[in-house]
Amino acid sequence: MLYDAAKLGRDEARVSKGFWRKLRRVIGRIPFAEDLLAAYYCARDSETPLYVKAVLMGALAYFVIPTDLLPDFFSGVGFTDDAAVILTALQSVQGSLKPAHRQAAKRQLKRLAGESDDALA
């Protein structure tokens, strides 16, 4: 499968810079938080194939960017496009998503909900 290494690098930089900040800001308004975090952990896993990382980083970068198809501030529909992008990306690479990625996502959601004093990853 083809991928653009330069775009992957840009997407990784964008995600590294803004993912946690945006997630903290919107966590209570997005029902797909677990999927989002599972995608993040899969994309950051050193054992994940490069093409899978490229797909997931592209989807995560779309979540992070402030300007997208439906701006996030539109109540009720603002995250619909983000959810569609994340879920489509996960479906296209579902064989690479490991139970450990889902478990890490669940643990992180608990931390974000204040059920643990652990620091964010």
Summary of the structure (lengths in Angstrom):
residues: 121
radius of gyration: 13.8
end to end distance: 30.1
largest distance: 41.5
contacts: 326
relative contact order: 0.17
helix: 68%
strand: 0%
